[in-house]
């Protein structure tokens, strides 16, 4: 995310969903810095925020799926 922000790929005027945000540390820090970001995590932050979103991050999500194809539907 830091690199995407540095390169201007992600900006403060974009809506961002941090899918799999865990306890929400990145969400909290980016909100404090003026970014329009919300988080979802089935365990730590289960409130769903309907989109659409300009950016969806999936940091630390794919590595915890038992069967990656099961998420494809």
N, CA, C and O atoms as a GROMACS GRO file, in nm:
protein
  292
    1UNK      N    1   0.082  -0.117   0.000
    1UNK     CA    2   0.000   0.000   0.000
    1UNK      C    3   0.088   0.125   0.000
    1UNK      O    4   0.060   0.222  -0.069
    2UNK      N    5   0.193   0.119   0.077
    2UNK     CA    6   0.285   0.234   0.083
    2UNK      C    7   0.338   0.269  -0.056
    2UNK      O    8   0.344   0.386  -0.093
    3UNK      N    9   0.374   0.168  -0.133
    3UNK     CA   10   0.426   0.191  -0.268
    3UNK      C   11   0.318   0.243  -0.361
    3UNK      O   12   0.343   0.332  -0.442
    4UNK      N   13   0.197   0.190  -0.350
    4UNK     CA   14   0.086   0.237  -0.434
    4UNK      C   15   0.054   0.383  -0.406
    4UNK      O   16   0.022   0.458  -0.497
    5UNK      N   17   0.062   0.422  -0.280
    5UNK     CA   18   0.040   0.562  -0.243
    5UNK      C   19   0.154   0.648  -0.296
    5UNK      O   20   0.130   0.755  -0.353
    6UNK      N   21   0.276   0.603  -0.278
    6UNK     CA   22   0.394   0.680  -0.323
    6UNK      C   23   0.392   0.704  -0.473
    6UNK      O   24   0.436   0.809  -0.520
    7UNK      N   25   0.342   0.607  -0.549
    7UNK     CA   26   0.339   0.620  -0.694
    7UNK      C   27   0.211   0.685  -0.746
    7UNK      O   28   0.195   0.702  -0.866
    8UNK      N   29   0.119   0.722  -0.655
    8UNK     CA   30  -0.004   0.788  -0.696
    8UNK      C   31  -0.111   0.696  -0.750
    8UNK      O   32  -0.211   0.741  -0.805
    9UNK      N   33  -0.090   0.565  -0.734
    9UNK     CA   34  -0.190   0.468  -0.779
    9UNK      C   35  -0.312   0.473  -0.687
    9UNK      O   36  -0.425   0.456  -0.733
   10UNK      N   37  -0.290   0.495  -0.560
   10UNK     CA   38  -0.396   0.510  -0.460
   10UNK      C   39  -0.388   0.653  -0.406
   10UNK      O   40  -0.283   0.699  -0.363
   11UNK      N   41  -0.502   0.722  -0.408
   11UNK     CA   42  -0.508   0.860  -0.362
   11UNK      C   43  -0.620   0.877  -0.260
   11UNK      O   44  -0.706   0.790  -0.244
   12UNK      N   45  -0.618   0.990  -0.191
   12UNK     CA   46  -0.716   1.015  -0.085
   12UNK      C   47  -0.859   1.028  -0.137
   12UNK      O   48  -0.954   1.012  -0.060
   13UNK      N   49  -0.876   1.058  -0.264
   13UNK     CA   50  -1.012   1.073  -0.317
   13UNK      C   51  -1.073   0.940  -0.362
   13UNK      O   52  -1.186   0.938  -0.410
   14UNK      N   53  -1.001   0.831  -0.349
   14UNK     CA   54  -1.052   0.699  -0.386
   14UNK      C   55  -1.117   0.632  -0.266
   14UNK      O   56  -1.077   0.655  -0.152
   15UNK      N   57  -1.216   0.549  -0.292
   15UNK     CA   58  -1.274   0.467  -0.186
   15UNK      C   59  -1.198   0.334  -0.184
   15UNK      O   60  -1.173   0.274  -0.289
   16UNK      N   61  -1.162   0.289  -0.064
   16UNK     CA   62  -1.076   0.172  -0.048
   16UNK      C   63  -1.140   0.074   0.049
   16UNK      O   64  -1.189   0.114   0.155
   17UNK      N   65  -1.140  -0.055   0.014
   17UNK     CA   66  -1.180  -0.162   0.104
   17UNK      C   67  -1.058  -0.247   0.131
   17UNK      O   68  -0.997  -0.301   0.039
   18UNK      N   69  -1.022  -0.261   0.257
   18UNK     CA   70  -0.916  -0.352   0.298
   18UNK      C   71  -0.983  -0.482   0.337
   18UNK      O   72  -1.028  -0.499   0.450
   19UNK      N   73  -0.991  -0.574   0.242
   19UNK     CA   74  -1.058  -0.702   0.262
   19UNK      C   75  -0.963  -0.797   0.333
   19UNK      O   76  -0.855  -0.828   0.281
   20UNK      N   77  -1.002  -0.843   0.450
   20UNK     CA   78  -0.912  -0.924   0.532
   20UNK      C   79  -0.824  -0.835   0.617
   20UNK      O   80  -0.704  -0.861   0.630
   21UNK      N   81  -0.882  -0.731   0.673
   21UNK     CA   82  -0.805  -0.627   0.743
   21UNK      C   83  -0.753  -0.669   0.880
   21UNK      O   84  -0.679  -0.593   0.943
   22UNK      N   85  -0.791  -0.787   0.927
   22UNK     CA   86  -0.747  -0.828   1.061
   22UNK      C   87  -0.803  -0.734   1.165
   22UNK      O   88  -0.922  -0.703   1.164
   23UNK      N   89  -0.720  -0.689   1.255
   23UNK     CA   90  -0.766  -0.598   1.361
   23UNK      C   91  -0.778  -0.453   1.314
   23UNK      O   92  -0.821  -0.367   1.391
   24UNK      N   93  -0.741  -0.425   1.192
   24UNK     CA   94  -0.766  -0.294   1.133
   24UNK      C   95  -0.658  -0.190   1.151
   24UNK      O   96  -0.685  -0.071   1.137
   25UNK      N   97  -0.538  -0.231   1.180
   25UNK     CA   98  -0.429  -0.136   1.200
   25UNK      C   99  -0.402  -0.048   1.079
   25UNK      O  100  -0.385   0.073   1.092
   26UNK      N  101  -0.399  -0.109   0.960
   26UNK     CA  102  -0.375  -0.031   0.838
   26UNK      C  103  -0.491   0.064   0.813
   26UNK      O  104  -0.471   0.179   0.773
   27UNK      N  105  -0.613   0.016   0.836
   27UNK     CA  106  -0.731   0.100   0.816
   27UNK      C  107  -0.725   0.222   0.907
   27UNK      O  108  -0.748   0.335   0.862
   28UNK      N  109  -0.696   0.200   1.033
   28UNK     CA  110  -0.688   0.310   1.130
   28UNK      C  111  -0.583   0.412   1.090
   28UNK      O  112  -0.608   0.533   1.094
   29UNK      N  113  -0.465   0.364   1.053
   29UNK     CA  114  -0.357   0.456   1.015
   29UNK      C  115  -0.391   0.536   0.890
   29UNK      O  116  -0.365   0.657   0.884
   30UNK      N  117  -0.448   0.470   0.790
   30UNK     CA  118  -0.481   0.540   0.666
   30UNK      C  119  -0.598   0.636   0.685
   30UNK      O  120  -0.599   0.744   0.626
   31UNK      N  121  -0.696   0.599   0.766
   31UNK     CA  122  -0.805   0.693   0.797
   31UNK      C  123  -0.750   0.817   0.865
   31UNK      O  124  -0.791   0.929   0.834
   32UNK      N  125  -0.659   0.799   0.958
   32UNK     CA  126  -0.599   0.912   1.029
   32UNK      C  127  -0.521   1.003   0.933
   32UNK      O  128  -0.504   1.122   0.959
   33UNK      N  129  -0.474   0.945   0.823
   33UNK     CA  130  -0.400   1.022   0.724
   33UNK      C  131  -0.491   1.078   0.614
   33UNK      O  132  -0.442   1.133   0.515
   34UNK      N  133  -0.623   1.062   0.632
   34UNK     CA  134  -0.717   1.124   0.539
   34UNK      C  135  -0.766   1.037   0.425
   34UNK      O  136  -0.830   1.087   0.332
   35UNK      N  137  -0.737   0.906   0.430
   35UNK     CA  138  -0.783   0.818   0.323
   35UNK      C  139  -0.923   0.767   0.353
   35UNK      O  140  -0.960   0.745   0.468
   36UNK      N  141  -1.002   0.748   0.247
   36UNK     CA  142  -1.139   0.699   0.256
   36UNK      C  143  -1.135   0.546   0.251
   36UNK      O  144  -1.158   0.486   0.146
   37UNK      N  145  -1.106   0.484   0.364
   37UNK     CA  146  -1.085   0.340   0.369
   37UNK      C  147  -1.168   0.277   0.480
   37UNK      O  148  -1.183   0.333   0.588
   38UNK      N  149  -1.224   0.159   0.450
   38UNK     CA  150  -1.293   0.078   0.548
   38UNK      C  151  -1.234  -0.062   0.541
   38UNK      O  152  -1.170  -0.099   0.443
   39UNK      N  153  -1.257  -0.139   0.645
   39UNK     CA  154  -1.203  -0.274   0.648
   39UNK      C  155  -1.309  -0.378   0.672
   39UNK      O  156  -1.412  -0.352   0.734
   40UNK      N  157  -1.282  -0.498   0.623
   40UNK     CA  158  -1.367  -0.614   0.650
   40UNK      C  159  -1.277  -0.732   0.684
   40UNK      O  160  -1.177  -0.757   0.617
   41UNK      N  161  -1.315  -0.803   0.788
   41UNK     CA  162  -1.249  -0.927   0.825
   41UNK      C  163  -1.355  -1.014   0.892
   41UNK      O  164  -1.423  -0.966   0.983
   42UNK      N  165  -1.372  -1.139   0.850
   42UNK     CA  166  -1.480  -1.219   0.905
   42UNK      C  167  -1.472  -1.239   1.057
   42UNK      O  168  -1.574  -1.263   1.122
   43UNK      N  169  -1.354  -1.230   1.112
   43UNK     CA  170  -1.339  -1.251   1.256
   43UNK      C  171  -1.331  -1.120   1.334
   43UNK      O  172  -1.402  -1.102   1.433
   44UNK      N  173  -1.246  -1.027   1.291
   44UNK     CA  174  -1.217  -0.906   1.368
   44UNK      C  175  -1.305  -0.787   1.331
   44UNK      O  176  -1.332  -0.702   1.417
   45UNK      N  177  -1.350  -0.778   1.208
   45UNK     CA  178  -1.431  -0.664   1.164
   45UNK      C  179  -1.540  -0.713   1.069
   45UNK      O  180  -1.534  -0.686   0.949
   46UNK      N  181  -1.642  -0.785   1.122
   46UNK     CA  182  -1.739  -0.852   1.036
   46UNK      C  183  -1.847  -0.762   0.974
   46UNK      O  184  -1.929  -0.811   0.897
   47UNK      N  185  -1.848  -0.634   1.007
   47UNK     CA  186  -1.948  -0.546   0.946
   47UNK      C  187  -1.915  -0.525   0.799
   47UNK      O  188  -1.806  -0.478   0.765
   48UNK      N  189  -2.009  -0.562   0.712
   48UNK     CA  190  -1.986  -0.548   0.568
   48UNK      C  191  -2.018  -0.407   0.523
   48UNK      O  192  -2.118  -0.349   0.566
   49UNK      N  193  -1.934  -0.352   0.438
   49UNK     CA  194  -1.953  -0.219   0.382
   49UNK      C  195  -1.982  -0.236   0.233
   49UNK      O  196  -1.894  -0.276   0.157
   50UNK      N  197  -2.105  -0.205   0.190
   50UNK     CA  198  -2.136  -0.223   0.048
   50UNK      C  199  -2.056  -0.128  -0.039
   50UNK      O  200  -2.033  -0.013  -0.002
   51UNK      N  201  -2.015  -0.175  -0.153
   51UNK     CA  202  -1.937  -0.095  -0.247
   51UNK      C  203  -2.029  -0.020  -0.340
   51UNK      O  204  -2.146   0.002  -0.309
   52UNK      N  205  -1.977   0.018  -0.452
   52UNK     CA  206  -1.847  -0.023  -0.506
   52UNK      C  207  -1.731   0.055  -0.446
   52UNK      O  208  -1.750   0.161  -0.386
   53UNK      N  209  -1.612   0.001  -0.464
   53UNK     CA  210  -1.489   0.063  -0.418
   53UNK      C  211  -1.396   0.083  -0.536
   53UNK      O  212  -1.396   0.004  -0.631
   54UNK      N  213  -1.318   0.188  -0.530
   54UNK     CA  214  -1.219   0.212  -0.634
   54UNK      C  215  -1.102   0.115  -0.622
   54UNK      O  216  -1.044   0.073  -0.722
   55UNK      N  217  -1.067   0.080  -0.498
   55UNK     CA  218  -0.954  -0.008  -0.470
   55UNK      C  219  -0.996  -0.110  -0.365
   55UNK      O  220  -1.059  -0.075  -0.266
   56UNK      N  221  -0.960  -0.236  -0.387
   56UNK     CA  222  -0.979  -0.342  -0.288
   56UNK      C  223  -0.844  -0.407  -0.264
   56UNK      O  224  -0.783  -0.459  -0.357
   57UNK      N  225  -0.798  -0.404  -0.139
   57UNK     CA  226  -0.672  -0.471  -0.107
   57UNK      C  227  -0.701  -0.610  -0.053
   57UNK      O  228  -0.804  -0.633   0.010
   58UNK      N  229  -0.610  -0.702  -0.079
   58UNK     CA  230  -0.623  -0.841  -0.034
   58UNK      C  231  -0.495  -0.886   0.034
   58UNK      O  232  -0.455  -1.002   0.021
   59UNK      N  233  -0.431  -0.796   0.106
   59UNK     CA  234  -0.308  -0.833   0.175
   59UNK      C  235  -0.338  -0.941   0.277
   59UNK      O  236  -0.434  -0.931   0.353
   60UNK      N  237  -0.256  -1.044   0.280
   60UNK     CA  238  -0.267  -1.153   0.378
   60UNK      C  239  -0.400  -1.226   0.368
   60UNK      O  240  -0.452  -1.273   0.470
   61UNK      N  241  -0.456  -1.238   0.249
   61UNK     CA  242  -0.581  -1.311   0.231
   61UNK      C  243  -0.556  -1.442   0.157
   61UNK      O  244  -0.592  -1.549   0.206
   62UNK      N  245  -0.496  -1.434   0.041
   62UNK     CA  246  -0.478  -1.553  -0.041
   62UNK      C  247  -0.393  -1.659   0.027
   62UNK      O  248  -0.411  -1.778   0.002
   63UNK      N  249  -0.300  -1.616   0.112
   63UNK     CA  250  -0.212  -1.713   0.176
   63UNK      C  251  -0.282  -1.794   0.286
   63UNK      O  252  -0.225  -1.892   0.334
   64UNK      N  253  -0.403  -1.756   0.326
   64UNK     CA  254  -0.471  -1.831   0.432
   64UNK      C  255  -0.589  -1.914   0.382
   64UNK      O  256  -0.658  -1.978   0.462
   65UNK      N  257  -0.614  -1.912   0.253
   65UNK     CA  258  -0.721  -1.995   0.198
   65UNK      C  259  -0.673  -2.139   0.189
   65UNK      O  260  -0.568  -2.167   0.132
   66UNK      N  261  -0.752  -2.231   0.245
   66UNK     CA  262  -0.716  -2.372   0.235
   66UNK      C  263  -0.719  -2.419   0.088
   66UNK      O  264  -0.629  -2.489   0.043
   67UNK      N  265  -0.822  -2.378   0.018
   67UNK     CA  266  -0.838  -2.414  -0.122
   67UNK      C  267  -0.871  -2.287  -0.200
   67UNK      O  268  -0.985  -2.242  -0.199
   68UNK      N  269  -0.771  -2.228  -0.267
   68UNK     CA  270  -0.794  -2.100  -0.336
   68UNK      C  271  -0.911  -2.105  -0.434
   68UNK      O  272  -0.976  -2.002  -0.456
   69UNK      N  273  -0.939  -2.221  -0.493
   69UNK     CA  274  -1.048  -2.230  -0.590
   69UNK      C  275  -1.184  -2.226  -0.522
   69UNK      O  276  -1.284  -2.197  -0.588
   70UNK      N  277  -1.190  -2.255  -0.393
   70UNK     CA  278  -1.319  -2.251  -0.323
   70UNK      C  279  -1.371  -2.108  -0.314
   70UNK      O  280  -1.492  -2.088  -0.306
   71UNK      N  281  -1.284  -2.010  -0.314
   71UNK     CA  282  -1.326  -1.869  -0.306
   71UNK      C  283  -1.375  -1.818  -0.440
   71UNK      O  284  -1.439  -1.713  -0.446
   72UNK      N  285  -1.347  -1.890  -0.548
   72UNK     CA  286  -1.385  -1.845  -0.680
   72UNK      C  287  -1.533  -1.868  -0.708
   72UNK      O  288  -1.587  -1.812  -0.804
   73UNK      N  289  -1.599  -1.948  -0.626
   73UNK     CA  290  -1.742  -1.971  -0.644
   73UNK      C  291  -1.765  -2.081  -0.736
   73UNK      O  292  -1.880  -2.115  -0.764
   0.00000   0.00000   0.00000
